[in-house]
Amino acid sequence: MRKAGICGLVLLFFAFATLTAACGGVSSTATATDDGNPERAIQNKGSDTLVNLALAWAEAYREIEPEVSIAVTGGGSGTGIAALINGTVDIANASRAMKESEIEEARKNGIDPQEITVAIDALAVVVNLANPVDRLTIDQLADIFTGRITNWQAVGGNDAPIILVSRETNSGTHVYFLEEVIRKGDSENTDVFAPQTLLMPSSVGITSEVQRNPNAIGYDGLGYTDPAHEKLIAVARDANSPYVAPSVATGADGSYPIARALYMYTAGAPQGDIADYLAWVQGAEGQAIVAELGFVPLPSE
């Protein structure tokens, strides 16, 4: 997982954001490049899970196609999808699939969203290194995050209250964890996060709380975890299934039970620079960056 280049990526983002803001619209042109050709901008917004990966892609693609500027911002999957529906971005990043209601709203605005899978993410459940618990089932996780289990002793840990940490509701990661872990993939299940859950605006917030609090439990995209400072829980589908730790390998082979696709959405079939960029993201060079940042590359054809 590459972390050394994050500062450079952040600086790159501000440079791109400033440049694109001056352009005054989606897919507009900006100042000329050194060779005199106009610079073309792509607006890319959404999932905080995808933001570092998207920034790394943008930086690498800039070296290949210097005339194409890709402005990347986060804000959550819901924010990116809303911007796509409103016609203010070219590409929306999402760590969950678009809802039927969102697709209908987009079509009312004359936009036909196209879904492109760009990576796979093993969603890791994390606790403090001092916590003796190292494995949980999906049922136990559901009971913990709904508040039916409130003490670590009930799952083999210390006699201590469980502190729940989650991403905020606009996050695609929050929605995925709610639907696939808390509700166990049952569309008729109406369970929700316990009211005492601490909602964090970013992955950094979850990591900080888990590392600080020996009784905290949270979840995060694998690419944002640090096993040196937090414990990654092995998860089993049920009490009769094997416990599997999250990793690139177990996410790729499907043995880890909390793995999901990561998406980019476009308004209609991608064309021109956007199509070229997405093809590169899904290709060998783009997928090498996926693995480098701790996410799971797309399966080979």
N, C-alpha and C positions, 0 to 999 in steps of 0.2 A: 504494500500500500504506500503510495507516494504522498508524503506530507510536506516535504521540503519546499515545494513550489507553490504552496498556498498563498503566501504573501504576494508573489509575483502575479498569481491569478487574480487576486483581489485588485491589485493595481491595474491589471489589464481590464478588469470589469469596469472600473471607474473611467478609464480612458475610452472604452467602447461606449459606455453609457453617455458620456459627455458628447462624444462625436455623434451618436445617433439622435440624441435629444435635439441637436442642432439641425438634424435633417428634416424634422417636422413631419414624420409620418412613417407608416409601415413600408418596408422595402423601398425607401427613397434613396437617392444618391447623395453623396457628400462631396468633400473636396477631392481633388485629383491625387492619385498616388504619384510616386517619384517618376514613374515612366509616362505620366500625363494622362493615364486612363482614369475614368471616374471610379470612385470607390462605391461599392454596392453594399447596403446594410440589410441584415436579417435580424428581426426582433425575436428573442427567445426568452420565455418567461414561465415560471411555475414552481414545480416541486423543489422543496429544499433538500430532499434526498438526492435529487439529480443535479443540484446546482454546481457542486464542485466538479462532478464529471462533465457537465456541460461546459464549464469554464475551461477545463483541460482540453476538451474537444475543440473549443473555439480557438484557443491559443495554438494548438497544433495545426489546425486547418488554415489559420492565418499565414503560417509559413509556407503552406502549399499553394494557397490562393490569396495572395496579399491584397487583391482588389475586392475581396469579400470581407466585410466587417460583421461579426456576429456579436450582438449586445445581449448578454445573459444577465437575468435577474431572477431572484427567488420569490418568496412570498407564499409558497404553498401550492399544491395541485389545484385547489379550488380557485385560487387567484389567477393562475395561468389559464385555466379552462374558461373562466369568466372573460378574460381578455381576448381569447380566441373567439368566443361567442360575440363579443362586442366589436370584433374586427380590428383590434389594436395591436395584435402580435401576429407574426408569421408562424411561429411554432410554440405550442404550449407543452411544457414538460409536466408529466403526471406519474405519480407512483401508484395510481389506481386507474381502473378503467372509467371512462366517462359514464355518468348515469343516463338512463333513458330520458329523464326530464331535461338534462343538459343538452343532449342531442336534439331533442324536440325544439328547445329554445333556440339552439343554433340554426336549425333549419328554418324556423320562423324568420330569422334574420338573413336568410339566403345563404347560409354557410352549411356545407356538408362535411362534417369532421371526418378526417381520415386518420386511422390509428396505425402507428408504426412502432413496433417493439424494438427497443434499442439496447436493452440489457436485462439481466435478471438480478434480483437482490434477495439474499438470505437475510431475513429480518431477525436480528439477534435479541434475545431476552438477556438483560444484564443486571447484575447485582454487585454490591461492594465486595472487594477481595476478602474482607474479613468474614463474610457470610459463609457458613459451612454448607449451605444448600448449593448443589451443583447440577441437579437434574429435576425436571418437572414435566408433568403430562399436560396436554392441552386442557383437559378437564380441570386440573389444579390451577392452571393459569387463568381460566375463565372464572373460577371461584375466587381467586385472589383479586382480580381486577374488577369484579363486580362487588366485592366487599363481603362475600359469603365466608371467606377465610380472611381473618384480620390479624392473626398471630403466626409468626414464623414457625413456632413449635408444631403447628398442625401439619407442616410439610417437611418435618425433620430438622428444623433449624432451632435457633435459640428462642427462649421465651421473651419475645420482643414484638412490638407492634409492626405491622407491615406498612411501609410508606410507599404509596403508589405514585409513579411518575409517568406522564404520557405527553405526546405531542398534542397541540391544540386542535380544535375540531376542524379547522380549515385544511389541515394536513391530510394528504392522501394516505400517509402512513397510519395516522389515527384511524381513518375510515377502514383501511385494510385490517388492522388489528381488531377493531370492533367487529367487523363482519366475519373474519376467518378464525379468530381466536376466541373472543368473548362469546360470539354467537355461533361459533363452530361451523360456519358455512350454511346454517339453517336460516333461510329467508323469513321464516315465521317466528324466529326467536327474537324477542324484544328486549333482551338484556342490554344494559348500558354500563358504562364506567361508573364505579362508585363515586358518590358526590364529593368525597374527600380527596379525589385524585388531583395531584398537582399538574396543571397543564403548562407545558413549556413551549415557547415560540420557536425553538430550534433544537437540533440534535445536540448542540453544545450545552444547552440547558439541562438536558437529560443526563449527559455524561457528567457534568459538574455535580449534580445532585447525588447521583449514584456513587461517585468517587468520594463525596463528602460525608454521606450518611450511610452508616453500616446496615441500616434497616430498609434502605430504599430498593425498589425494583422498577425497571423501566424497559424500554425496547427501542431499538435503533437499527438503521440500515447497517449491514456488515461493514461497509466501507467507512463508517464513522466510529467504529469501535476501536478500543485499544486494550488488548488482553493484558498488557503490562500494568494497567491501572484499573481494570474492572473485570469481573468474572463473566464469561459467556456461558449461559446455562444450556446444557444438553436437553433437548425436548423430545418427547415421545408422543405419537398420535393418541395413544391410550395406554392403559396399564399393562397391556399384553404386547406392546410394540417396543422395539429397541429405542434406546435414548441416543439421539444423534446430535452432535455439536455442530453449530453453524460454521460453514467454511465455503470457500469457492467451490471445492470439489463436491461437497454434499448438497450445495445449492444446484449445481449443474446436473448431478445424477438423480435429483428428486428425492433423495433419502431424508433430507432435512424437511420437516413438515411445515415450516413457515417460510416459504419462498414465493416470490411474486415477480411478475414481469414489470418492467419500467417502460414508459411510453413517451413518445412525442406525437402530438396531434397537429395536423395542418388543416387549413380551410380549403377543402377539396383536395384532389390528387396533387401532390407536390410537383412543381414545375421549375425549370430553369435552375438558378443557383440553389434554391431550397432542395430540389430533387438531387442535385449533385452532392450537396452537403450530407443529406440523410443517407445516400448510398455509401458515402465515405464512412459515416458513423457506423453503419452496419457491416462494413468491410473489415479487412484484416487489420488495417492501421487503427481504425476507431475502436475495434474490439480489444486490441492490445492495451489500449488506455483503460478500458473497462477493467481488465484483470489487474493492471498496475495499481489502480485505486481501490482494489479490494472488493469489487463487484464481480458478478458472474457473467462471462461473455456469452453471447448467443450460441446455441449449438451449431456446429459446422454442418453445411449442407451434405 
